Every structure is written in structure tokens, then in C-alpha cells.
């Protein structure tokens, strides 16, 4: 698999077509209602999982995928990386309650275009969608200490793969893909969830 940057979205203008992926139906409904009310945005499909989203898109191609990041699953980073290895991949904006510096680093390695905390205003989300659709990155700055903490989680033989991810270089085979997915899994933030009270 060879990952390429698709310059087609670099000069984006016009209506921004969106796909929404979040495993919480209430979040999806509210997000869709808000985004549909914006005259410059069009929600093509919304779904709780990638397979359902693909069916609902029915071949239509979004400009931006707004994707939930749940650290207990951690699949958003691998999904983004796999999407970005395809020609014509959409821009990807992670919309999450876990927008930490560690996630910002992992998101950059996975080729995420934007990261917005769910506690941010609706206007911030809308502005971030427009920015990533226009080809800009919307990722928070991280400190050297944050970066070093992420690197400490990697084995020595993962460092070259991590560096190539940050440089957005991937020209490998299945072994390289396995190494890439292993590195993304090792650097992703994890959160211990408390059980809901009964």
C-alpha cells in the first residue's frame, strides 16, 4: 500500500460535504442538526460505525469526515491512517472529549487534519471544518515534554516508523503496515473508564 497526499482538496471552494461518525446516536443527531443548519455545509450521511457509514454514503464522497475518538476503542487513528492511504481520501477532523496533547501527536502521526474538543463552541467546530476542507491543519501545539512522553512508549525499533509517520512518508508493504498500526496503537492515549452507576 502506498500512501499519497491528494492535492485535489488543497484548493477547496464551495459547499462542504460531510460524513459524521460517532457511536453515540444522541451526539450524531445533535451534530447533524447543527451542521445541517449551516448554509455552507451539507451532511451526506451520519452513522455509529464505519460499515453503516459506507452504506449510508452509497458511493457519495465527503470532503470532510467528522470522526469521534474514543480511547477505549482507539480505532479512529487506524481508520484515519487507512483512509489517508487511498486516493481522494476526505479530510478528517477528530471531534472528541479526549483532546489531549498525546492525542494531538498520535493524530498527526495518523494524518488527521484537525482535532476539536467536544467542549469547544459550535462555532469553533464549524470553523475547524472549514479550515480542514480548505487544506489547513487544525491541531493543537504540543510541548517537548508531551512529545517525549509519547516517544517513551515506543520500542527502539518503532522510532523509524514513528518518524516516517510524522513526515507523512509511507511506501511500504504489509509488514510496514503492521508496524505502522502497532506504533499508532502504542502512542494513542488510553483512558480508564469508570462503570456507569446503576
C-alpha positions in Angstrom: 0.0 0.0 0.0 1.4 3.4 -0.9 0.1 6.5 0.8 -0.2 9.7 -1.2 -1.3 13.2 -0.5 -4.2 14.1 -2.7 -3.9 17.7 -3.7 -7.4 17.8 -5.0 -8.7 19.2 -1.7 -6.0 21.8 -1.3 -7.9 24.4 -3.2 -11.4 23.5 -2.0 -14.2 26.0 -2.5 -18.0 25.7 -2.4 -20.4 23.6 -0.4 -18.5 21.3 2.1 -19.9 17.8 2.1 -19.6 16.0 5.4 -19.8 12.5 6.8 -20.3 12.0 10.5 -19.1 9.0 12.5 -19.8 8.8 16.2 -21.0 5.8 18.2 -23.4 7.9 20.3 -26.7 8.4 18.5 -27.7 11.5 20.5 -24.4 13.2 19.6 -24.9 12.3 15.9 -28.4 13.7 16.0 -27.4 17.0 17.6 -24.3 17.3 15.4 -26.3 16.7 12.3 -29.0 19.2 13.3 -26.4 21.9 14.0 -24.3 21.2 10.8 -27.3 21.0 8.5 -28.4 24.4 9.7 -25.1 25.9 8.3 -25.7 27.0 4.7 -22.1 26.2 3.7 -22.2 22.6 5.0 -24.1 19.5 3.8 -24.2 16.3 5.8 -24.3 13.4 3.3 -24.5 10.7 6.0 -24.2 10.0 9.7 -23.6 6.6 11.3 -22.4 4.9 14.5 -19.8 2.7 12.8 -17.7 2.7 9.6 -19.7 -0.1 7.8 -23.0 1.7 8.4 -21.5 5.0 7.2 -20.2 3.4 4.0 -23.7 2.0 3.3 -25.4 5.4 4.0 -22.9 7.3 1.8 -23.9 4.9 -1.0 -20.9 5.9 -3.1 -21.0 9.7 -2.4 -17.7 11.1 -1.3 -17.5 13.6 1.6 -15.0 16.4 1.7 -14.6 16.1 5.4 -15.2 13.1 7.8 -16.0 14.3 11.3 -14.9 11.3 13.4 -15.3 10.6 17.1 -12.2 9.4 19.0 -12.9 7.0 21.8 -9.8 6.0 23.7 -11.3 2.7 24.9 -11.6 1.6 21.2 -8.7 3.6 19.7 -9.8 2.6 16.2 -10.2 6.2 14.9 -6.5 6.6 14.3 -6.1 3.4 12.4 -9.2 4.2 10.4 -7.9 7.6 9.5 -4.5 6.3 8.5 -6.1 3.6 6.3 -8.4 6.2 4.7 -5.5 8.6 4.0 -3.7 5.8 2.1 -6.4 5.9 -0.5 -6.6 8.3 -3.4 -9.2 11.0 -2.9 -9.4 10.5 0.8 -11.5 13.0 2.7 -10.1 15.4 5.2 -10.5 14.0 8.7 -11.4 16.0 11.8 -11.4 14.2 15.1 -14.2 15.5 17.4 -13.6 14.2 20.8 -13.9 14.6 24.6 -10.3 13.4 24.9 -8.4 16.1 23.1 -5.1 15.8 24.9 -1.5 16.6 23.8 -0.8 12.9 23.4 -3.8 12.6 21.1 -2.6 15.6 19.1 0.7 13.7 18.5 -1.0 10.4 17.6 -3.5 12.3 15.4 -0.6 13.9 13.5 1.1 10.5 13.0 -2.2 9.1 11.7 -2.5 12.0 9.2 -5.6 13.6 10.9 -6.3 17.1 9.6 -8.0 18.6 12.6 -8.7 17.9 16.3 -11.5 19.7 18.2 -12.6 19.1 21.7 -16.3 18.4 22.2 -16.3 21.1 24.9 -15.5 23.7 22.2 -18.2 26.0 20.9 -20.2 25.1 17.8 -18.6 28.0 16.0 -15.2 26.5 16.7 -16.2 23.2 15.2 -17.7 24.9 12.2 -14.5 27.0 11.7 -12.3 23.9 12.0 -14.4 22.0 9.4 -14.0 24.9 7.0 -10.2 25.1 7.7 -9.6 21.4 7.1 -11.7 21.5 4.0 -9.5 24.3 2.7 -6.4 22.2 3.3 -5.2 23.6 6.6 -4.3 21.6 9.6 -6.1 22.4 12.9 -4.0 20.6 15.5 -3.1 21.9 18.9 0.6 22.7 19.7 2.3 20.2 21.9 5.2 20.8 24.3 8.5 19.0 24.1 7.7 17.2 27.3 4.4 15.9 25.8 6.3 14.7 22.7 9.0 13.0 24.8 6.3 11.2 26.9 4.8 9.7 23.7 8.2 8.7 22.4 9.0 6.9 25.7 6.1 4.5 25.0 7.8 3.2 21.8 10.3 0.4 21.4 13.6 1.3 19.7 12.5 -0.5 16.5 9.4 1.7 16.4 11.2 5.0 16.2 11.9 5.0 12.5 8.3 4.1 11.7 7.1 6.9 14.1 9.4 9.4 12.4 8.2 8.4 8.9 4.6 8.8 10.1 5.3 12.3 11.3 7.0 13.1 7.9 3.9 11.6 6.2 6.1 9.1 4.3 4.8 5.5 3.8 6.0 3.5 0.9 5.8 0.0 2.4 4.4 -3.4 2.3 2.2 -5.4 4.7 5.0 -5.6 7.2 5.3 -1.8 7.2 1.5 -1.5 7.6 1.6 -3.8 10.6 4.4 -1.7 12.1 2.5 1.5 11.4 -0.7 0.2 13.1 1.4 -1.1 16.0 3.0 2.3 16.5 -0.4 4.1 16.3 -1.7 1.7 18.9 1.2 2.3 21.2 1.1 6.1 21.1 -2.7 6.5 21.3 -3.9 7.8 24.6 -5.8 5.4 26.9 -8.4 6.3 29.4 -9.6 4.1 32.1 -13.4 4.2 32.1 -15.4 4.0 35.3 -18.5 1.9 35.1 -21.7 3.9 35.0 -23.6 4.0 38.3 -26.7 1.8 38.4 
